[in-house]
Amino acid sequence: MHTPGRSLLVPALLLTLAACANGTDNLQPGYEEQAGGGGSGGGGGAGGEGGDRAVSASSSSRASSSSSVSSVGAGGEGGGGGEGEGGSGAGEGGGGGTIAECDYGAPNTCAGAEDLGSVSGDEGTDSWAVTGTTSEWFKVYVVDDSQIFTSTESFKATLTSPPGMNFDLIVYQGMPGVDETDCFASGVRAQGTPESFMTIWDDVGGQEDATWFVLEVRHVEGTACGEDARWTLEIKGNADGG
């Protein structure tokens, strides 16, 4: 149903909007703060005297852009450079490198003792010497050559250490008549200087009295190397001349 009253309201509204447009500035993008209109702005104040600092404000109308402040000033004079005299000094040369330590460990064990052969325990004067510079194991077989009831068997071993070094001699004696070394026998340490070990046992007639001896040369103290660490081990059969 058509209502005449509503048709009249549209032209009236258009007339009102046109009247407002004539009394208000046009809005431009970015200038929303002008929306209320207003009176003419007051004149700007007089600029102050220029000084060492120059202040410049950059903005468009009264937009909220920040002011940039730059400072201009004369720099002070740089300080003079310091003078210095280089120190002189003399230093002694460093000592030589660390001396390598020698290895005195044995190259073998009781089970792998070096065989020095045999000597007679009751005849002649079998003897010889062996040398070395580390701990080491040896074995020697003392042979029963005489079957006289009144004779004895004897054996002697002597170890001489070099000056400043100390090697010990430990002797492990096997059982007479047993053709093998005894690495579980109680070791007997040689005594004296040079260190010496000597043993004598009865020569039982009609019975094999040959005996194995294991000789251990053991490093105890001293740091010499090479020829300065060389010891001498002397062995002798029939040491008591019996």
KAQUI-V398210 format. One record per run of one state. SS is the DSSP state (2 for helix, 1 for strand, 0 for the rest). FROM is the first residue (numbers start at 0). TO is the last residue. If there is no record, write none. Layout:
BEGIN
SS,FROM,TO
SS,FROM,TO
END
This chain:
BEGIN
0,0,2
2,3,21
0,22,30
2,31,33
0,34,51
1,52,55
0,56,66
1,67,70
0,71,112
1,113,119
0,120,125
1,126,131
0,132,134
1,135,142
0,143,150
1,151,159
0,160,164
1,165,172
0,173,186
1,187,188
0,189,189
1,190,190
0,191,193
1,194,201
0,202,209
1,210,220
0,221,224
2,225,228
0,229,229
1,230,236
0,237,241
END
